[in-house]
Each structure stands twice: as C-alpha cells, then as structure tokens.
Amino acid sequence: MLKPARSARSGGYLCSMSIDVKAVTRSFGPQMALDAVSFTIGAGEVVGFLGPNGAGKSTMMKVLTCFLPPTQGTAKVCGFDVEKQSMEVRRRVGYLPEHNPLYLDVYVREYLEFVAGVHGCRNKGGLVNEMIERVGLGPEQHKLIGALSKGYRQRVGLAQAMIHGPEVLILDEPTSGLDPNQLEEIRALILSMGKERTVMLSTHIMQEVEAICDRVIIIDRGRIVADDRVDRMRSSISASASVEVEFDGPVEREALMSIAHVIHAQRNRSGTWTLSHPVEKDIRSEVFQFAVDRGIQVLTLQKTDQGMEQVFKELTRPRRSKPEAGPQN
C-alpha cells in the first residue's frame, strides 16, 4: 500500500490518490481522442504515460490540467473534479506542455516572479531564488528567455510548473529536443521532483522511462492497453528471454541451435550472438558446456532483459482493421 506523500507547499500529507480517471471520453466531432479511459495514480508515484503519436496522451493531460473538459466520464486531481472544481485542481497541479509556452522577450527572473504572482504566492523573491537554484538557472537568470538554449528553456518551464509548490506535476515531453548532456540533467531534476510529489510524464524515449518511472501506462488509439510496473511489464509481454555471448572462435548458427532450450540464434554486427530461450530456463551453463565441447572459450556472456522499446512496439503495433488516429495528441 502506498504511503501518503508529504506536500512541498503545506508540509501536510497529500491525498492517497493524486489522480483518479474514470471512463473519460473526449471526442472532437466524429473523432474519438479518448475512449472510456480509466486509471489511478497514487501519491508519490512517478508514472510514464506513453503512446504513439495521436494516441491521446496530450489530450488526457489537457483534461487533467483543466484545459479541455471530458465529453463523458470524470477526472479528479487530489480529490477535486476537473470540471466542477477547476480552480482547486489548478492550485495543485504544475504543468509543462509539450510546446513550452514562454514569453521570449521577458527576463528569466522577471518571468518567474510573474508566474509566482499569478499563483498568489507569498514571498515571491524567495520562491524565485529557490527555483532558480533548484533547476540550475543561476548563470542565466538575468537573460532574456529568447536568448536561452532549448535545455535552459525547459528548465524555465519546469521552474514555472513547480514554483507554487504543486502536489502533482504533469510533464508532456519534458526532454524533447535536448542533447545528451541536457537529457541527463533534466532527468536527474525530474527524479528529484518525484521524491516530493506525484509526477506524470509523457515521452517517446524508452530509456527515460526505465530510468525515471516506477510504473507505465500505455495508451493506443485512445484506449489504455497496458498499466503496470516497468519490470513486470517487461517480463510479461514475452515468453522468451535471451543471452548475449561472444566466443573466441568461429561458431555456426546451426551448432548454436543444438544447445538445449535455444529457440533462436542471431549474429550481431559486433560479432556476438544473441540466443533466445524460454523465460523459465537459464541456458548459461549449457552455453559454457557447448564451448568446452568444441575447444573454444566464452569471452563474454550476459543475460539481456527485454527493454521497454520492444514492449512498446508489441503493445502499439498497427492493426489494419482500425483507421489511423487523427489529431488528438
């Protein structure tokens, strides 16, 4: 059972269920963007909300942040209904949209002070100083936002999302377009945020999901197709596992297929072999024995887990029986 998370704003405890979505449908004319979507996110969870382009991710986030009303169903954030109690929801949510809407002709510090004022925050100067230090904007705080790099603009977006001490952070593609160094820094920042509040984020970078998220919800064509912890999702999607092995001499594929429980052998460009086998079997000892019998040595041998990228492909594989989704993302 999840423990209640402590609020960064009030010092009290948050409600045990930060997000509660029940049978939410959202249509744009004849186009169904969300089709009876239901899920819950507990306080203190960091959840990846994944899906292909046009699956409904951004639409769901806009519903939760009160930018779009659901056509049917209910959505609550910290116990407040997004339609009937939208102001209470907005007070408790920090939102970073996919296309970070910033005032490019405003200075960083001036912009954050403006956002803090909009939220009615006390001690604006102190909050701005705290956010600038927290997201690493110190050297850039006196620059125009339009003069910042993409990475620093994302930091400004994260700072504005957090400045009022929200209990829930909703981040839509927070690392889109960043270079590897910026990616690492922003991921670390999101991880630190997740220690204090609930985080829901969308991304197309599967390594990011595995590095940041406790749990993953996958949406496809407006419907939830998977909802589980990352480790369980990886292990349940396929009945096979694999090992990667490198020998010090030539080996034929047919010979490798003779190893007990090997169901597929594939040679990699690096010269290693990937040997697939049933999940419940461990073939490493058989591989070593295979090498001994042929007078060769095993240079490397490593179990490889199925990554989230393969899981994502399996669950969102195109189906010809259904039309391509429209502009709902």
LINPEPE-V389424 format. One record per residue. PSI is psi as a letter, one per 20 degrees, with the letter a starting at -180 (none if undefined). D_FIRST is the distance of its C-alpha to the first C-alpha in whole Angstrom. Layout:
BEGIN
psi->{PSI	PSI}
d_first->{D_FIRST	D_FIRST}
END
This chain:
BEGIN
psi->{p	p	q	p	q	p	p	h	g	i	i	a	q	r	q	h	o	h	p	o	p	o	l	p	p	p	q	n	c	i	p	o	g	p	n	l	p	p	r	q	p	r	p	j	q	o	p	p	o	q	q	r	p	j	h	j	g	h	g	g	h	h	g	h	j	j	h	p	q	q	h	r	r	q	p	q	p	k	i	p	p	h	g	h	l	h	h	h	g	h	h	i	p	p	p	o	r	g	n	o	n	q	o	h	j	q	q	g	g	g	g	h	h	g	g	h	g	h	i	k	q	q	l	g	g	g	g	g	g	g	h	g	g	g	j	l	j	g	i	j	h	j	q	q	h	i	i	q	r	g	g	h	h	h	g	g	g	h	g	h	h	i	h	j	l	q	h	p	p	o	o	o	l	i	j	p	j	q	r	h	g	h	g	g	g	h	g	h	g	g	g	h	h	i	i	i	r	p	p	p	q	q	q	j	o	h	h	g	g	h	h	g	q	h	q	p	p	p	p	p	k	j	q	p	i	q	o	r	q	g	g	h	g	g	h	i	h	q	j	q	a	r	q	p	q	p	r	j	r	q	p	q	g	h	g	h	i	i	p	p	i	p	i	q	p	p	p	r	h	i	i	r	p	o	o	q	r	q	h	i	q	o	j	g	h	h	g	g	h	g	g	g	h	j	k	r	q	o	g	q	o	p	p	p	q	p	r	h	g	h	g	g	g	g	h	k	p	q	p	i	i	q	q	p	q	b	l	i	none}
d_first->{0	4	6	9	12	16	19	21	24	23	21	19	15	15	13	10	11	14	16	16	19	21	24	25	29	31	35	38	41	41	38	35	32	29	29	26	23	20	17	14	12	10	11	12	12	15	16	20	21	24	27	31	34	34	30	29	27	29	30	26	26	29	27	24	26	29	32	32	31	30	32	30	26	24	22	20	19	17	18	22	24	26	29	29	28	29	30	26	25	27	27	23	23	25	27	29	31	32	36	35	38	39	43	44	47	45	45	41	41	43	40	37	39	39	36	35	37	36	33	35	33	35	37	37	39	36	33	36	36	33	32	35	34	30	31	35	37	39	42	42	42	45	46	46	43	45	46	43	42	39	37	38	37	34	33	35	33	29	31	32	28	27	30	28	25	23	19	19	21	23	25	28	29	29	31	33	37	36	38	36	36	35	32	31	31	29	26	26	26	23	21	22	21	18	17	18	17	15	18	19	22	25	27	29	29	27	27	26	23	22	23	21	18	14	15	18	19	23	25	28	31	29	26	23	24	21	17	15	14	18	18	17	20	22	22	22	25	28	29	31	30	33	35	37	40	44	47	50	52	53	51	51	48	50	50	46	45	47	44	42	39	40	39	41	42	43	45	43	46	45	47	43	42	39	39	36	35	32	29	29	32	33	36	37	39	41	42	43	45	47	48	49	51	53	54	51	48	45	45	41	38	35	32	31	27	28	27	25	29	30	26	27	31	30	28	30	33	36	37	41	40	38	40	39	37	39	38	34	33}
END
